[in-house]
Amino acid sequence: MPYLFLCDSHTLTEGHYHEFRIPLSDLPADWADLRPVDLIVTRHQGKPKAWFNVCPHQGRPLNIAPNRFLTDENNQLVCCVHGAVFEPNQGQCVSGPCLNAHLKAVKIREDNGQVSVQLS
């Protein structure tokens, strides 16, 4: 299964959230209904984590501006629209209107100093 390079490993520092847009030309056909594809990527407990940048409450992006995410005092991701709070390990909503829902995870890997997302 193909992987698409996102960033160098050092770009993902522990606890910081980043937005990445997958170019339409790089998307597989079975992702067609998700275009454009924006991802939230972070490092949690030393491992890269990635989800689609779509809140399960109303389907809106979680960020307040391009590549700018809100977090709480525990460094949990906060949806800028309705305040849903997501823990950074599994992307589960721990507070707010979509309690116990999960962000949709994306397979990600880290090899040889590079972070890549699986395109399938």
Residue frames as qw, qx, qy, qz and C-alpha x, y, z in Angstrom:
[[0.000, 0.890, 0.456, 0.000, 0.00, 0.00, 0.00],
 [0.442, 0.524, -0.023, 0.728, 1.44, 3.37, -0.98],
 [0.409, -0.683, -0.328, 0.509, 2.55, 5.95, 1.53],
 [0.286, 0.821, 0.127, 0.477, 2.79, 9.69, 0.96],
 [0.500, -0.016, -0.341, 0.796, 5.57, 11.71, 2.62],
 [0.206, -0.896, -0.384, -0.081, 4.20, 14.36, 5.01],
 [0.094, -0.937, 0.253, -0.220, 7.22, 15.77, 6.83],
 [0.472, 0.381, -0.688, 0.398, 10.58, 15.09, 8.37],
 [0.621, -0.416, -0.641, 0.176, 10.35, 13.45, 11.81],
 [0.354, -0.158, -0.354, 0.851, 11.85, 16.44, 13.62],
 [0.191, -0.327, -0.265, -0.887, 8.90, 18.57, 12.42],
 [0.660, -0.501, -0.436, -0.351, 6.54, 16.69, 14.74],
 [0.108, 0.336, -0.652, 0.671, 7.40, 17.77, 18.24],
 [0.233, -0.327, -0.881, 0.250, 5.63, 16.17, 21.18],
 [0.029, -0.604, -0.606, 0.517, 2.23, 17.72, 21.83],
 [0.143, 0.453, -0.165, -0.864, 2.06, 20.12, 18.88],
 [0.604, 0.485, 0.625, -0.094, -0.71, 19.76, 16.30],
 [0.069, -0.375, 0.491, 0.784, -0.07, 20.34, 12.61],
 [0.686, 0.533, 0.313, -0.383, -2.34, 20.53, 9.58],
 [0.227, -0.274, 0.738, 0.573, -1.39, 18.86, 6.31],
 [0.682, 0.489, 0.106, -0.533, -3.36, 18.99, 3.08],
 [0.601, -0.021, 0.732, 0.319, -3.00, 16.02, 0.74],
 [0.198, 0.385, -0.397, -0.809, -2.82, 17.29, -2.86],
 [0.792, 0.299, 0.204, -0.491, -5.72, 16.06, -4.97],
 [0.626, 0.554, -0.516, -0.187, -3.29, 14.58, -7.48],
 [0.124, 0.383, -0.877, 0.261, -1.89, 12.27, -4.76],
 [0.600, -0.071, 0.520, -0.604, -5.23, 10.88, -3.56],
 [0.116, 0.040, 0.967, 0.223, -6.37, 7.35, -4.42],
 [0.315, -0.267, -0.561, -0.718, -9.74, 6.95, -6.15],
 [0.489, -0.487, -0.724, 0.005, -11.43, 5.51, -3.04],
 [0.283, -0.425, -0.380, 0.771, -10.77, 8.77, -1.15],
 [0.115, 0.369, 0.441, 0.810, -12.65, 10.79, -3.80],
 [0.331, -0.749, -0.501, -0.280, -15.57, 11.59, -1.48],
 [0.583, -0.634, -0.238, 0.449, -13.19, 13.15, 1.06],
 [0.498, 0.267, 0.145, 0.812, -11.63, 15.81, -1.19],
 [0.398, 0.653, -0.553, 0.331, -9.92, 17.99, -0.23],
 [0.842, -0.330, -0.395, 0.161, -8.17, 15.95, 2.45],
 [0.020, -0.746, 0.391, -0.539, -6.85, 17.84, 5.45],
 [0.788, -0.190, -0.548, 0.205, -5.14, 15.97, 8.25],
 [0.402, -0.830, 0.275, -0.271, -4.29, 16.72, 11.87],
 [0.840, 0.167, -0.424, 0.292, -0.91, 15.24, 12.76],
 [0.367, -0.819, 0.316, -0.306, 0.82, 15.23, 16.13],
 [0.531, 0.241, -0.762, 0.281, 3.32, 13.29, 18.19],
 [0.662, -0.549, 0.126, -0.494, 1.98, 11.71, 21.36],
 [0.804, -0.436, 0.404, -0.017, 4.13, 9.64, 23.73],
 [0.334, -0.495, 0.665, 0.449, 6.82, 9.60, 21.06],
 [0.411, 0.241, 0.821, 0.314, 4.62, 8.23, 18.26],
 [0.162, 0.067, -0.298, -0.938, 3.11, 10.12, 15.33],
 [0.279, 0.471, 0.790, -0.277, -0.70, 10.20, 15.24],
 [0.086, 0.070, -0.404, -0.908, -2.96, 11.37, 12.40],
 [0.295, 0.522, 0.750, -0.279, -6.66, 11.96, 11.85],
 [0.178, 0.576, 0.496, 0.625, -8.85, 13.57, 9.23],
 [0.069, -0.076, -0.279, 0.955, -9.42, 17.20, 10.20],
 [0.438, -0.352, -0.496, -0.663, -13.16, 16.67, 10.59],
 [0.282, -0.163, 0.643, -0.693, -15.05, 16.98, 13.87],
 [0.096, -0.227, -0.958, -0.148, -17.53, 14.09, 14.28],
 [0.135, 0.479, 0.565, -0.658, -20.10, 16.49, 15.74],
 [0.462, 0.747, 0.245, -0.411, -20.93, 18.48, 12.60],
 [0.801, 0.365, 0.318, 0.352, -18.22, 17.59, 10.08],
 [0.170, 0.974, -0.093, 0.117, -16.35, 20.88, 10.34],
 [0.621, 0.397, -0.443, 0.511, -12.57, 21.35, 10.57],
 [0.643, -0.596, -0.378, 0.296, -11.25, 21.53, 14.13],
 [0.510, -0.088, -0.055, 0.854, -8.71, 24.30, 13.55],
 [0.004, 0.811, 0.330, -0.483, -9.41, 27.98, 14.09],
 [0.319, 0.843, -0.276, -0.333, -7.15, 29.05, 11.18],
 [0.835, 0.424, -0.347, 0.051, -4.77, 27.26, 8.81],
 [0.682, 0.191, -0.559, 0.432, -2.37, 25.14, 10.87],
 [0.084, -0.347, 0.456, -0.815, -3.66, 26.70, 14.12],
 [0.588, -0.356, -0.710, -0.153, -5.39, 24.45, 16.64],
 [0.426, -0.634, 0.244, -0.597, -6.84, 25.14, 20.07],
 [0.601, -0.016, -0.766, 0.226, -5.80, 22.98, 23.02],
 [0.584, -0.753, -0.153, -0.261, -6.79, 22.80, 26.66],
 [0.304, -0.797, 0.483, -0.198, -4.58, 22.78, 29.77],
 [0.791, -0.221, 0.570, 0.030, -3.92, 19.03, 29.21],
 [0.010, 0.457, -0.647, -0.611, -2.85, 19.61, 25.60],
 [0.434, 0.371, 0.821, 0.013, -6.00, 17.95, 24.31],
 [0.089, 0.148, 0.516, 0.839, -7.33, 19.12, 20.96],
 [0.209, 0.526, 0.554, -0.611, -10.37, 21.43, 21.15],
 [0.309, 0.539, 0.631, 0.464, -12.77, 21.93, 18.23],
 [0.128, -0.060, -0.051, 0.989, -12.96, 25.66, 17.51],
 [0.315, -0.335, -0.488, -0.742, -16.68, 25.52, 16.61],
 [0.683, -0.520, -0.268, -0.437, -18.47, 23.81, 19.51],
 [0.282, -0.692, 0.537, -0.392, -15.66, 23.08, 21.97],
 [0.991, -0.081, -0.088, -0.065, -15.50, 19.28, 21.72],
 [0.218, -0.763, 0.607, -0.035, -12.30, 18.06, 23.41],
 [0.942, 0.239, -0.228, -0.052, -10.30, 15.15, 21.96],
 [0.662, -0.606, 0.407, 0.169, -7.55, 13.22, 23.73],
 [0.302, 0.755, -0.493, -0.310, -4.36, 12.81, 21.67],
 [0.373, -0.287, 0.880, 0.071, -3.89, 9.06, 21.91],
 [0.325, 0.299, 0.881, 0.170, -6.96, 7.67, 20.12],
 [0.089, -0.144, -0.338, -0.926, -8.71, 10.91, 19.12],
 [0.253, -0.535, -0.806, -0.010, -11.68, 10.17, 21.39],
 [0.184, -0.617, -0.067, -0.762, -13.98, 13.01, 22.43],
 [0.417, -0.186, -0.737, 0.498, -13.77, 13.32, 26.21],
 [0.009, 0.542, 0.451, -0.709, -15.97, 16.40, 26.57],
 [0.179, 0.305, -0.269, -0.896, -18.50, 18.28, 24.49],
 [0.683, 0.259, 0.064, -0.679, -21.37, 17.62, 22.08],
 [0.809, 0.300, -0.454, -0.224, -19.95, 14.42, 20.54],
 [0.464, -0.567, 0.625, -0.270, -18.83, 12.72, 23.77],
 [0.725, -0.156, 0.671, 0.012, -17.15, 9.33, 23.16],
 [0.756, 0.650, 0.075, -0.021, -17.06, 9.79, 19.37],
 [0.678, -0.348, 0.346, 0.547, -13.65, 9.46, 17.69],
 [0.258, 0.741, -0.362, -0.503, -11.80, 11.44, 15.09],
 [0.946, 0.316, 0.059, -0.039, -11.27, 9.22, 12.05],
 [0.547, -0.596, 0.475, 0.346, -7.72, 7.91, 12.25],
 [0.668, 0.686, -0.271, -0.101, -5.35, 7.76, 9.31],
 [0.935, -0.161, 0.067, 0.309, -2.57, 5.17, 9.14],
 [0.138, 0.936, -0.308, 0.103, 0.78, 6.80, 9.57],
 [0.931, -0.131, -0.060, 0.335, 4.35, 5.55, 9.83],
 [0.098, -0.937, 0.329, 0.068, 7.75, 6.87, 10.70],
 [0.930, 0.045, 0.177, 0.319, 10.84, 5.48, 8.95],
 [0.654, 0.146, 0.126, 0.731, 14.33, 6.82, 8.42],
 [0.191, -0.318, -0.148, 0.917, 13.50, 10.26, 9.79],
 [0.236, -0.077, -0.415, -0.875, 10.36, 10.69, 7.67],
 [0.382, 0.282, 0.695, -0.540, 6.66, 10.66, 8.55],
 [0.211, 0.027, -0.683, -0.699, 4.29, 9.32, 5.89],
 [0.613, 0.137, 0.410, -0.662, 0.56, 8.65, 5.62],
 [0.320, 0.079, 0.915, 0.231, -0.90, 5.50, 4.07],
 [0.396, 0.269, -0.209, -0.853, -3.03, 6.19, 1.01],
 [0.381, -0.088, -0.850, -0.353, -5.56, 3.38, 1.06]]
